[in-house]
Amino acid sequence: MTINDYLAIYVNDKSDQYHHLPAPSVAQQITSILSGRFTPKTFDQNRKEMLADKFEVTDAGLEKLLEVITIDDKSFEKIK
């Protein structure tokens, strides 16, 4: 996924501030960690909460990002 693809999704996200996708710069950092180390099956709730805290995003926003970057429930896509 390119940054422009993510920006299109981010701009059209009509969620409230607590459920909104993370900012593009933060999303890039998060996806660079996830794409190389985890799969959707190995990324548990504890890791989600720790990552959300580290990047200061809401759990709901991180969950929404995971939906956007998950490929066929097998891997996470990196935002380039």
C-alpha positions as CSV (number, residue, x, y, z in Angstrom):
1,M,0.0,0.0,0.0
2,T,1.4,3.4,-0.9
3,I,1.1,6.5,1.3
4,N,-1.3,8.0,-1.2
5,D,-3.6,4.9,-1.0
6,Y,-3.6,5.3,2.8
7,L,-4.2,9.1,2.6
8,A,-7.3,8.4,0.4
9,I,-8.7,6.1,3.1
10,Y,-7.6,8.5,5.9
11,V,-9.3,11.6,4.4
12,N,-12.5,9.7,3.8
13,D,-12.7,8.3,7.3
14,K,-15.8,9.8,8.9
15,S,-15.2,8.3,12.4
16,D,-15.1,10.4,15.5
17,Q,-11.7,11.3,17.0
18,Y,-11.5,8.2,19.2
19,H,-12.2,5.8,16.3
20,H,-10.3,7.6,13.5
21,L,-7.4,6.1,11.7
22,P,-3.9,7.1,13.0
23,A,-2.2,10.0,11.2
24,P,-0.2,8.8,8.1
25,S,3.2,9.3,9.6
26,V,2.2,7.2,12.7
27,A,0.6,4.6,10.5
28,Q,3.8,4.2,8.5
29,Q,5.8,3.6,11.7
30,I,3.2,1.1,13.0
31,T,3.0,-0.8,9.7
32,S,6.8,-1.0,9.4
33,I,6.8,-2.9,12.8
34,L,3.9,-5.1,12.0
35,S,4.7,-6.1,8.5
36,G,8.0,-7.6,9.4
37,R,7.3,-9.3,12.7
38,F,3.7,-10.3,13.0
39,T,0.7,-11.9,11.3
40,P,-2.9,-11.3,12.3
41,K,-3.0,-14.6,14.1
42,T,0.1,-13.9,16.2
43,F,-0.8,-10.3,17.1
44,D,-2.7,-10.6,20.3
45,Q,-4.7,-8.1,22.4
46,N,-1.9,-7.4,24.8
47,R,0.4,-6.4,21.9
48,K,-2.3,-4.2,20.4
49,E,-2.6,-2.3,23.6
50,M,1.1,-1.9,24.0
51,L,1.5,-0.7,20.5
52,A,-1.4,1.8,20.8
53,D,0.2,3.1,24.0
54,K,3.6,3.4,22.4
55,F,2.3,5.5,19.5
56,E,-0.3,7.3,21.5
57,V,-3.3,6.2,19.4
58,T,-6.6,4.8,20.6
59,D,-7.1,1.1,20.7
60,A,-10.1,1.6,18.4
61,G,-8.0,3.6,15.9
62,L,-5.3,0.9,15.9
63,E,-7.9,-1.8,15.4
64,K,-9.3,0.1,12.4
65,L,-5.7,0.5,11.0
66,L,-5.3,-3.3,11.3
67,E,-8.4,-3.8,9.3
68,V,-7.1,-1.6,6.5
69,I,-3.6,-3.3,6.3
70,T,-4.6,-6.9,6.8
71,I,-4.1,-9.0,3.6
72,D,-6.3,-12.1,3.5
73,D,-5.9,-12.7,7.2
74,K,-2.4,-13.9,6.5
75,S,-0.1,-10.8,6.8
76,F,0.0,-7.1,7.4
77,E,0.8,-4.7,4.5
78,K,3.4,-2.0,5.0
79,I,2.6,1.6,4.0
80,K,5.4,2.8,1.8
